[in-house]
Amino acid sequence: MKTEELNKGLNKVQELIDSIEVAMITSMEANGDHRSRPMQTQKLDADGCLWFLTTKTSHKTETLKEFPQVNVSYADKQNQSYLSLTGTASLTDDPEIKKELWNPIAKAWFPKGLEDPDLTILKVQIKDAEYWDSSSSKMVQAFEIAKALITGDTYEEGEHGKVTL
């Protein structure tokens, strides 16, 4: 059973994902290098899984089969909101999941729609999440930074939390 603290953390993660939408998914290449790619988040489910539409024939998909450990990050500089997730990627061709995640904009990448043979689903089971969210206005942030500089105190950046699933 999920604790109240875990639920609160997952709600914050959901709030940040909903507001940022596009993630950078970082995976490891065969030579040990890391590579990041932007992906549109389709859904974060109640079990802590992220869902994305992707292509079967991409280099990314082949790499994820061999090296499924990923980092998924979100950044909104304007609102000073950041989210970093670690997890394990897997692929599925479940037609029901495809139908659930499908949206009309996806047709730009998958012209044949749900029947596109290159359409597959990328699922990331989240292991850990860490977020930073300074929802204060820019003026409040500037004041707090100035106060820290004058007083010698450390600037408190806003809400910070970790969630482990």
Backbone bond lengths (Angstrom), bond angles and torsions (degrees), N, CA, C in turn:
res aa  C-N    CA-C-N  psi(-1)  N-CA   C-N-CA  omega(-1)  CA-C   N-CA-C  phi
1 M - - - 1.464 - - 1.532 109.42 -
2 K 1.309 116.46 139.01 1.452 121.55 -179.34 1.520 109.96 -75.36
3 T 1.315 115.23 138.84 1.451 119.52 176.98 1.524 109.44 -81.75
4 E 1.333 115.00 166.13 1.471 120.02 178.77 1.520 110.48 -62.59
5 E 1.330 117.15 -37.88 1.466 121.59 179.31 1.532 110.97 -64.86
6 L 1.342 116.82 -42.58 1.461 120.68 178.06 1.526 110.40 -63.43
7 N 1.323 116.63 -44.10 1.475 120.28 178.54 1.522 111.15 -60.72
8 K 1.326 116.85 -42.26 1.461 120.81 179.22 1.527 109.80 -62.71
9 G 1.339 116.28 -44.00 1.461 120.39 178.82 1.520 112.08 -62.83
10 L 1.331 117.05 -44.23 1.466 120.71 179.32 1.535 111.25 -65.73
11 N 1.319 116.76 -35.59 1.471 119.67 176.44 1.521 110.61 -63.46
12 K 1.340 117.05 -39.43 1.458 120.42 178.59 1.526 110.04 -66.81
13 V 1.328 117.35 -42.73 1.461 122.07 177.30 1.527 109.42 -59.06
14 Q 1.328 117.57 -45.69 1.470 122.06 178.64 1.524 111.04 -60.38
15 E 1.329 116.34 -44.05 1.470 121.26 179.86 1.534 110.83 -59.43
16 L 1.329 116.90 -44.13 1.463 120.12 -179.47 1.527 111.43 -68.48
17 I 1.323 117.26 -42.49 1.469 120.17 178.67 1.528 110.46 -61.98
18 D 1.329 116.94 -43.42 1.465 120.78 179.71 1.526 111.44 -61.28
19 S 1.323 117.00 -35.50 1.460 119.43 -176.63 1.526 112.79 -83.22
20 I 1.322 117.82 -23.88 1.469 120.61 -176.79 1.525 111.75 -101.64
21 E 1.310 118.79 -41.16 1.470 127.14 173.96 1.526 115.88 71.16
22 V 1.335 118.75 -53.76 1.465 119.83 -176.05 1.523 109.90 -92.35
23 A 1.308 114.68 127.14 1.464 121.56 -179.19 1.523 110.32 -106.54
24 M 1.310 115.32 159.18 1.463 121.95 167.05 1.520 105.22 -107.75
25 I 1.334 115.88 118.87 1.459 120.85 178.45 1.527 107.83 -100.75
26 T 1.316 115.02 122.32 1.459 121.06 -178.76 1.522 109.06 -109.01
27 S 1.333 114.82 127.26 1.462 120.90 178.13 1.524 108.82 -130.09
28 M 1.318 115.39 167.98 1.453 120.53 179.53 1.527 110.04 -95.86
29 E 1.316 115.39 138.20 1.457 122.48 176.31 1.540 108.91 -87.22
30 A 1.312 117.25 166.18 1.467 122.25 -179.45 1.530 112.43 -58.91
31 N 1.348 117.16 -30.01 1.468 120.08 -179.08 1.528 112.71 -86.78
32 G 1.346 117.50 4.07 1.456 121.52 178.59 1.517 114.56 94.97
33 D 1.324 117.54 -11.52 1.459 120.41 176.81 1.527 109.53 -70.31
34 H 1.317 115.78 158.12 1.460 121.29 175.71 1.519 108.96 -108.84
35 R 1.318 115.48 144.28 1.463 120.98 -177.77 1.523 108.91 -135.87
36 S 1.329 115.86 135.49 1.468 121.46 -179.83 1.512 110.26 -113.59
37 R 1.341 114.79 145.62 1.454 121.59 -179.50 1.530 109.31 -139.36
38 P 1.334 117.53 139.47 1.472 118.55 176.48 1.528 110.52 -76.25
39 M 1.322 115.38 140.11 1.469 121.36 178.13 1.522 109.19 -144.38
40 Q 1.319 115.17 139.82 1.464 122.03 177.96 1.527 109.62 -80.91
41 T 1.306 117.26 120.32 1.463 121.47 178.56 1.526 109.34 -71.50
42 Q 1.313 115.81 129.26 1.464 120.55 177.38 1.521 111.47 -92.34
43 K 1.356 115.56 -35.49 1.460 117.57 -173.83 1.524 110.19 -169.41
44 L 1.330 116.34 146.59 1.465 124.04 163.55 1.510 105.14 -114.41
45 D 1.332 117.44 119.61 1.464 118.78 -176.69 1.532 111.84 -92.68
46 A 1.311 116.73 174.74 1.461 123.21 -176.13 1.526 112.80 -66.28
47 D 1.331 117.42 -18.13 1.465 121.23 179.20 1.519 112.30 -90.68
48 G 1.330 117.80 3.68 1.453 121.10 179.67 1.521 113.06 80.37
49 C 1.313 116.76 34.51 1.468 121.48 177.12 1.524 109.37 -112.50
50 L 1.330 115.74 134.38 1.457 122.54 173.55 1.520 108.02 -94.45
51 W 1.335 116.55 143.87 1.454 122.17 -177.82 1.523 110.19 -126.77
52 F 1.343 115.76 135.34 1.461 122.89 -179.02 1.528 109.22 -137.31
53 L 1.322 116.88 148.86 1.466 122.18 169.18 1.520 106.73 -88.90
54 T 1.317 117.24 138.17 1.463 120.18 179.74 1.529 109.73 -152.61
55 T 1.324 115.24 179.41 1.466 120.86 -178.39 1.524 111.60 -101.84
56 K 1.320 115.21 141.18 1.465 120.85 178.29 1.518 112.40 -67.52
57 T 1.322 116.26 -34.42 1.465 120.56 -169.74 1.529 113.81 -93.37
58 S 1.321 118.34 10.71 1.460 119.70 -177.94 1.532 111.26 -82.86
59 H 1.313 115.17 156.53 1.466 121.38 174.90 1.531 109.61 -59.55
60 K 1.327 115.94 -38.42 1.463 121.46 179.57 1.528 110.98 -56.27
61 T 1.310 116.31 -46.88 1.458 120.94 -177.47 1.532 111.22 -62.69
62 E 1.314 116.97 -43.20 1.464 120.81 177.99 1.525 111.10 -64.09
63 T 1.320 116.57 -42.17 1.464 120.98 179.93 1.527 111.13 -63.85
64 L 1.332 116.77 -41.41 1.459 120.11 -178.32 1.529 112.57 -65.48
65 K 1.316 117.07 -28.01 1.468 119.56 176.76 1.527 110.57 -65.21
66 E 1.331 116.23 -36.76 1.466 120.88 -178.68 1.527 112.34 -85.31
67 F 1.334 116.59 -37.31 1.464 122.34 -177.07 1.532 108.82 -128.10
68 P 1.344 118.04 83.75 1.462 120.52 -172.37 1.535 115.88 -78.71
69 Q 1.324 118.20 -10.24 1.460 119.72 -179.98 1.522 109.77 -74.85
70 V 1.334 116.92 126.31 1.462 121.58 -175.44 1.524 111.57 -133.76
71 N 1.316 113.81 162.82 1.456 122.66 166.51 1.521 106.00 -116.93
72 V 1.309 116.24 136.21 1.451 121.97 176.51 1.526 105.95 -121.35
73 S 1.330 116.43 121.31 1.464 118.68 -177.26 1.524 110.82 -125.10
74 Y 1.314 113.81 150.46 1.457 123.23 178.93 1.521 107.62 -131.07
75 A 1.326 117.38 139.75 1.461 121.00 178.70 1.518 110.59 -142.16
76 D 1.307 114.82 131.87 1.460 122.00 174.07 1.525 106.63 -128.75
77 K 1.329 115.30 90.55 1.465 121.05 -176.13 1.527 111.36 -60.97
78 Q 1.304 116.89 -39.94 1.464 120.56 -177.61 1.523 111.73 -57.28
79 N 1.327 116.93 -42.59 1.464 121.09 -178.64 1.520 113.19 -99.64
80 Q 1.343 116.24 4.11 1.468 121.29 179.30 1.535 111.26 55.52
81 S 1.337 115.43 47.18 1.464 122.03 179.10 1.525 108.73 -120.05
82 Y 1.332 115.78 130.50 1.460 121.06 -176.02 1.521 109.17 -141.05
83 L 1.335 115.19 146.63 1.457 121.31 -178.29 1.520 108.49 -145.05
84 S 1.324 116.80 132.21 1.461 122.25 177.38 1.524 108.16 -128.87
85 L 1.331 116.04 125.65 1.460 122.13 -178.00 1.521 109.70 -122.26
86 T 1.312 117.55 140.99 1.459 121.00 170.16 1.520 107.57 -114.43
87 G 1.332 115.39 146.92 1.448 118.36 -178.38 1.507 112.70 -174.33
88 T 1.319 114.41 -172.21 1.455 122.39 -177.98 1.520 109.53 -117.69
89 A 1.331 115.06 126.56 1.462 121.56 -178.71 1.525 110.78 -90.57
90 S 1.328 115.07 146.60 1.461 121.54 172.09 1.524 107.43 -147.97
91 L 1.319 115.54 162.78 1.464 122.03 -178.34 1.519 109.91 -118.20
92 T 1.336 115.77 146.23 1.457 120.37 176.53 1.521 109.29 -144.13
93 D 1.306 115.32 149.68 1.460 121.64 176.10 1.525 111.15 -113.31
94 D 1.322 117.12 21.13 1.456 121.99 -178.97 1.527 110.10 -57.29
95 P 1.343 117.61 117.14 1.471 120.52 -177.24 1.531 113.38 -62.47
96 E 1.323 117.67 -31.50 1.468 120.62 179.74 1.527 110.70 -68.53
97 I 1.321 116.74 -40.05 1.470 120.34 178.17 1.524 109.70 -68.04
98 K 1.330 116.74 -41.01 1.468 119.73 176.62 1.525 110.43 -57.17
99 K 1.323 115.96 -45.62 1.469 121.02 -178.44 1.537 110.11 -63.63
100 E 1.321 116.67 -41.51 1.468 120.99 -179.28 1.537 111.78 -64.31
101 L 1.337 116.85 -39.01 1.460 121.04 -175.66 1.529 114.04 -87.95
102 W 1.319 116.94 -15.77 1.465 121.00 -175.00 1.523 111.44 -61.79
103 N 1.336 114.98 142.27 1.463 121.16 172.68 1.522 107.17 -143.33
104 P 1.326 117.97 156.95 1.470 121.30 -174.44 1.531 114.23 -58.67
105 I 1.312 118.59 -31.65 1.465 121.45 -179.45 1.530 110.92 -65.48
106 A 1.317 117.58 -29.07 1.470 121.56 -179.08 1.527 111.91 -60.93
107 K 1.314 116.73 -21.27 1.465 120.68 -179.14 1.532 111.56 -62.13
108 A 1.326 117.89 -23.14 1.469 121.21 176.88 1.528 110.67 -63.34
109 W 1.330 117.65 -30.87 1.469 122.26 179.03 1.530 111.77 -98.05
110 F 1.319 115.40 -24.99 1.464 120.97 -177.36 1.524 108.33 -128.78
111 P 1.355 117.09 79.85 1.464 121.68 -172.70 1.524 114.87 -59.16
112 K 1.311 117.64 -23.32 1.466 120.15 -179.58 1.523 111.68 -89.94
113 G 1.332 116.50 9.10 1.464 120.99 177.24 1.514 112.41 68.99
114 L 1.312 114.95 -148.42 1.467 120.97 -178.74 1.528 112.63 -61.21
115 E 1.317 116.49 -22.14 1.463 121.03 -179.42 1.530 112.44 -87.56
116 D 1.336 117.28 0.25 1.466 120.74 -178.41 1.532 108.89 -61.29
117 P 1.323 117.63 122.79 1.468 120.11 -176.97 1.540 113.46 -67.10
118 D 1.324 117.67 -15.10 1.456 120.52 -179.69 1.532 112.61 -92.45
119 L 1.323 117.91 -4.23 1.464 122.36 -179.31 1.520 110.93 -78.70
120 T 1.318 115.75 128.50 1.458 121.30 172.37 1.523 107.77 -142.97
121 I 1.312 115.96 171.66 1.458 121.86 -177.04 1.522 109.32 -114.36
122 L 1.327 114.85 132.15 1.460 122.12 174.58 1.522 107.28 -103.49
123 K 1.309 115.07 124.09 1.467 122.36 178.37 1.521 107.35 -114.25
124 V 1.329 117.02 133.47 1.463 121.50 174.93 1.522 107.42 -119.72
125 Q 1.337 115.51 114.27 1.464 120.94 175.11 1.525 106.60 -82.46
126 I 1.324 115.90 113.45 1.454 120.63 -177.15 1.529 110.42 -71.93
127 K 1.324 114.79 134.21 1.465 122.03 175.49 1.528 109.17 -100.34
128 D 1.329 115.58 -50.02 1.461 122.15 -178.76 1.520 109.61 -138.83
129 A 1.326 115.13 149.54 1.461 121.60 174.99 1.523 108.41 -135.72
130 E 1.312 115.11 143.06 1.463 120.41 174.43 1.524 107.00 -137.24
131 Y 1.330 115.71 135.71 1.465 119.27 -177.56 1.521 111.41 -135.18
132 W 1.316 113.07 154.94 1.455 123.70 175.46 1.517 105.78 -134.01
133 D 1.317 117.68 126.99 1.456 120.09 -176.96 1.522 109.53 -143.12
134 S 1.295 115.32 111.95 1.461 121.07 176.37 1.516 107.31 -106.89
135 S 1.314 115.93 85.14 1.460 120.20 -174.81 1.529 112.52 -79.76
136 S 1.327 117.54 2.92 1.461 120.61 177.25 1.521 110.41 -68.05
137 S 1.305 115.47 157.90 1.463 119.83 176.80 1.521 109.39 -67.40
138 K 1.323 116.25 161.70 1.464 121.35 178.64 1.530 110.46 -58.81
139 M 1.321 117.21 -36.44 1.453 120.15 -179.68 1.530 110.66 -65.87
140 V 1.325 117.25 -42.93 1.462 121.03 178.36 1.522 109.30 -64.25
141 Q 1.339 117.74 -42.32 1.462 120.77 178.52 1.526 110.66 -61.08
142 A 1.323 116.90 -45.40 1.471 120.62 -179.82 1.521 110.50 -62.30
143 F 1.329 117.12 -40.81 1.455 120.94 178.21 1.527 110.79 -61.87
144 E 1.345 116.48 -45.55 1.471 120.97 -178.67 1.530 111.37 -64.63
145 I 1.323 117.37 -37.71 1.468 120.83 177.00 1.532 109.31 -65.80
146 A 1.323 116.97 -46.41 1.468 120.78 179.31 1.522 110.46 -61.13
147 K 1.324 117.13 -42.34 1.464 121.54 178.84 1.529 110.91 -60.20
148 A 1.328 116.27 -43.62 1.467 120.33 179.26 1.526 111.08 -63.77
149 L 1.332 116.16 -40.23 1.463 119.70 179.20 1.529 111.49 -65.13
150 I 1.321 116.94 -40.52 1.467 121.55 -178.14 1.520 111.30 -72.76
151 T 1.322 117.41 -43.67 1.466 121.01 -175.27 1.520 113.43 -86.04
152 G 1.333 116.91 -16.29 1.460 119.74 -176.48 1.522 113.30 82.61
153 D 1.328 115.72 3.63 1.462 119.98 176.79 1.527 110.04 -78.12
154 T 1.307 116.02 168.34 1.459 121.49 176.88 1.526 109.27 -86.20
155 Y 1.326 115.39 137.38 1.459 121.26 177.43 1.515 109.74 -67.95
156 E 1.321 116.60 126.04 1.461 122.22 175.70 1.523 107.51 -89.66
157 E 1.333 116.30 113.43 1.460 121.28 -170.53 1.516 115.08 -79.09
158 G 1.284 119.24 -3.73 1.457 120.62 -177.14 1.506 109.84 117.07
159 E 1.317 115.49 -154.20 1.455 121.37 -176.16 1.525 111.45 -77.10
160 H 1.325 115.52 132.82 1.469 121.56 177.39 1.520 106.70 -136.53
161 G 1.320 116.11 136.60 1.452 118.46 -179.94 1.516 112.12 -155.09
162 K 1.342 114.13 160.74 1.462 121.97 176.90 1.521 107.69 -127.15
163 V 1.333 114.50 142.24 1.466 120.66 178.79 1.524 107.02 -131.42
164 T 1.317 116.46 127.96 1.469 121.12 175.67 1.519 108.11 -117.12
165 L 1.333 114.97 126.97 1.469 120.09 -179.25 1.513 111.07 -97.95
